[in-house]
């Protein structure tokens, strides 16, 4: 720790300010502890990098925007399963999806589910991108490209769906205009439309 403090102190002022702010933001985030996955026979076991399972669970529920215990159990179980492939487990994939959900800051269970799907689609997209870089035949390339394009389009569709859900499906268009009255006086105003209604403000 002393070496880190000394290294930070030796940074240029602007860089040191960025590092200090980043550390403060990380502390303020107070995210849930990471999950640790393990296989016990055929059973996937979930634990936490925390001394208290109860506190870890509560912090997770805050991260996913839900106060429903059954919903939390189901969603976290589904996220954990993303890190299990046969008898091999990867806590990194599951914790990544949880971090995606946390960064989106879901306000309810529907947003939490959509955020989870977005994280899962991103993992699949990157997997296909990696596969595309290692294809050996034209058919393999075509198949990987088609799958990659579908996943990329799905992700953008999910982003649009989240935006529409959060805004209630409303779209607001504002058009700036200039009106010149007799005598040369210009009046600048805005015309806004919402749900088919037109309003004017100066």
Secondary structure as a PSIPRED ss2 file (coil, helix, strand):
# PSIPRED VFORMAT (PSIPRED V4.0)

   1 X C   1.000  0.000  0.000
   2 X H   0.000  1.000  0.000
   3 X H   0.000  1.000  0.000
   4 X H   0.000  1.000  0.000
   5 X H   0.000  1.000  0.000
   6 X H   0.000  1.000  0.000
   7 X H   0.000  1.000  0.000
   8 X H   0.000  1.000  0.000
   9 X H   0.000  1.000  0.000
  10 X C   1.000  0.000  0.000
  11 X C   1.000  0.000  0.000
  12 X C   1.000  0.000  0.000
  13 X H   0.000  1.000  0.000
  14 X H   0.000  1.000  0.000
  15 X H   0.000  1.000  0.000
  16 X H   0.000  1.000  0.000
  17 X H   0.000  1.000  0.000
  18 X H   0.000  1.000  0.000
  19 X H   0.000  1.000  0.000
  20 X H   0.000  1.000  0.000
  21 X H   0.000  1.000  0.000
  22 X H   0.000  1.000  0.000
  23 X H   0.000  1.000  0.000
  24 X H   0.000  1.000  0.000
  25 X H   0.000  1.000  0.000
  26 X H   0.000  1.000  0.000
  27 X H   0.000  1.000  0.000
  28 X H   0.000  1.000  0.000
  29 X H   0.000  1.000  0.000
  30 X C   1.000  0.000  0.000
  31 X C   1.000  0.000  0.000
  32 X C   1.000  0.000  0.000
  33 X C   1.000  0.000  0.000
  34 X C   1.000  0.000  0.000
  35 X E   0.000  0.000  1.000
  36 X E   0.000  0.000  1.000
  37 X E   0.000  0.000  1.000
  38 X E   0.000  0.000  1.000
  39 X E   0.000  0.000  1.000
  40 X E   0.000  0.000  1.000
  41 X C   1.000  0.000  0.000
  42 X C   1.000  0.000  0.000
  43 X E   0.000  0.000  1.000
  44 X E   0.000  0.000  1.000
  45 X E   0.000  0.000  1.000
  46 X E   0.000  0.000  1.000
  47 X E   0.000  0.000  1.000
  48 X E   0.000  0.000  1.000
  49 X C   1.000  0.000  0.000
  50 X C   1.000  0.000  0.000
  51 X C   1.000  0.000  0.000
  52 X C   1.000  0.000  0.000
  53 X H   0.000  1.000  0.000
  54 X H   0.000  1.000  0.000
  55 X H   0.000  1.000  0.000
  56 X H   0.000  1.000  0.000
  57 X H   0.000  1.000  0.000
  58 X H   0.000  1.000  0.000
  59 X H   0.000  1.000  0.000
  60 X H   0.000  1.000  0.000
  61 X H   0.000  1.000  0.000
  62 X H   0.000  1.000  0.000
  63 X H   0.000  1.000  0.000
  64 X H   0.000  1.000  0.000
  65 X C   1.000  0.000  0.000
  66 X C   1.000  0.000  0.000
  67 X C   1.000  0.000  0.000
  68 X C   1.000  0.000  0.000
  69 X H   0.000  1.000  0.000
  70 X H   0.000  1.000  0.000
  71 X H   0.000  1.000  0.000
  72 X H   0.000  1.000  0.000
  73 X H   0.000  1.000  0.000
  74 X H   0.000  1.000  0.000
  75 X H   0.000  1.000  0.000
  76 X H   0.000  1.000  0.000
  77 X H   0.000  1.000  0.000
  78 X H   0.000  1.000  0.000
  79 X H   0.000  1.000  0.000
  80 X H   0.000  1.000  0.000
  81 X H   0.000  1.000  0.000
  82 X C   1.000  0.000  0.000
  83 X C   1.000  0.000  0.000
  84 X E   0.000  0.000  1.000
  85 X E   0.000  0.000  1.000
  86 X C   1.000  0.000  0.000
  87 X C   1.000  0.000  0.000
  88 X E   0.000  0.000  1.000
  89 X E   0.000  0.000  1.000
  90 X C   1.000  0.000  0.000
  91 X H   0.000  1.000  0.000
  92 X H   0.000  1.000  0.000
  93 X H   0.000  1.000  0.000
  94 X H   0.000  1.000  0.000
  95 X H   0.000  1.000  0.000
  96 X H   0.000  1.000  0.000
  97 X H   0.000  1.000  0.000
  98 X H   0.000  1.000  0.000
  99 X H   0.000  1.000  0.000
 100 X H   0.000  1.000  0.000
 101 X H   0.000  1.000  0.000
 102 X H   0.000  1.000  0.000
 103 X H   0.000  1.000  0.000
 104 X H   0.000  1.000  0.000
 105 X C   1.000  0.000  0.000
 106 X C   1.000  0.000  0.000
 107 X C   1.000  0.000  0.000
 108 X C   1.000  0.000  0.000
 109 X H   0.000  1.000  0.000
 110 X H   0.000  1.000  0.000
 111 X H   0.000  1.000  0.000
 112 X H   0.000  1.000  0.000
 113 X H   0.000  1.000  0.000
 114 X H   0.000  1.000  0.000
 115 X H   0.000  1.000  0.000
 116 X H   0.000  1.000  0.000
 117 X H   0.000  1.000  0.000
 118 X H   0.000  1.000  0.000
 119 X H   0.000  1.000  0.000
 120 X H   0.000  1.000  0.000
 121 X H   0.000  1.000  0.000
 122 X H   0.000  1.000  0.000
 123 X H   0.000  1.000  0.000
 124 X H   0.000  1.000  0.000
 125 X H   0.000  1.000  0.000
 126 X H   0.000  1.000  0.000
 127 X H   0.000  1.000  0.000
 128 X H   0.000  1.000  0.000
 129 X H   0.000  1.000  0.000
 130 X H   0.000  1.000  0.000
 131 X H   0.000  1.000  0.000
 132 X H   0.000  1.000  0.000
 133 X C   1.000  0.000  0.000
 134 X C   1.000  0.000  0.000
 135 X C   1.000  0.000  0.000
 136 X C   1.000  0.000  0.000
 137 X C   1.000  0.000  0.000
 138 X H   0.000  1.000  0.000
 139 X H   0.000  1.000  0.000
 140 X H   0.000  1.000  0.000
 141 X H   0.000  1.000  0.000
 142 X H   0.000  1.000  0.000
 143 X H   0.000  1.000  0.000
 144 X H   0.000  1.000  0.000
 145 X H   0.000  1.000  0.000
 146 X H   0.000  1.000  0.000
 147 X H   0.000  1.000  0.000
 148 X H   0.000  1.000  0.000
 149 X H   0.000  1.000  0.000
 150 X H   0.000  1.000  0.000
 151 X H   0.000  1.000  0.000
 152 X H   0.000  1.000  0.000
 153 X H   0.000  1.000  0.000
 154 X H   0.000  1.000  0.000
 155 X H   0.000  1.000  0.000
 156 X H   0.000  1.000  0.000
 157 X H   0.000  1.000  0.000
 158 X H   0.000  1.000  0.000
 159 X H   0.000  1.000  0.000
 160 X H   0.000  1.000  0.000
 161 X H   0.000  1.000  0.000
 162 X H   0.000  1.000  0.000
 163 X H   0.000  1.000  0.000
 164 X H   0.000  1.000  0.000
 165 X H   0.000  1.000  0.000
 166 X H   0.000  1.000  0.000
 167 X H   0.000  1.000  0.000
 168 X C   1.000  0.000  0.000
 169 X C   1.000  0.000  0.000
 170 X C   1.000  0.000  0.000
 171 X C   1.000  0.000  0.000
 172 X E   0.000  0.000  1.000
 173 X E   0.000  0.000  1.000
 174 X E   0.000  0.000  1.000
 175 X E   0.000  0.000  1.000
 176 X E   0.000  0.000  1.000
 177 X E   0.000  0.000  1.000
 178 X E   0.000  0.000  1.000
 179 X E   0.000  0.000  1.000
 180 X E   0.000  0.000  1.000
 181 X C   1.000  0.000  0.000
 182 X C   1.000  0.000  0.000
 183 X C   1.000  0.000  0.000
 184 X C   1.000  0.000  0.000
 185 X C   1.000  0.000  0.000
 186 X E   0.000  0.000  1.000
 187 X E   0.000  0.000  1.000
 188 X E   0.000  0.000  1.000
 189 X E   0.000  0.000  1.000
 190 X E   0.000  0.000  1.000
 191 X E   0.000  0.000  1.000
 192 X E   0.000  0.000  1.000
 193 X E   0.000  0.000  1.000
 194 X E   0.000  0.000  1.000
 195 X C   1.000  0.000  0.000
 196 X C   1.000  0.000  0.000
 197 X E   0.000  0.000  1.000
 198 X E   0.000  0.000  1.000
 199 X E   0.000  0.000  1.000
 200 X E   0.000  0.000  1.000
 201 X E   0.000  0.000  1.000
 202 X C   1.000  0.000  0.000
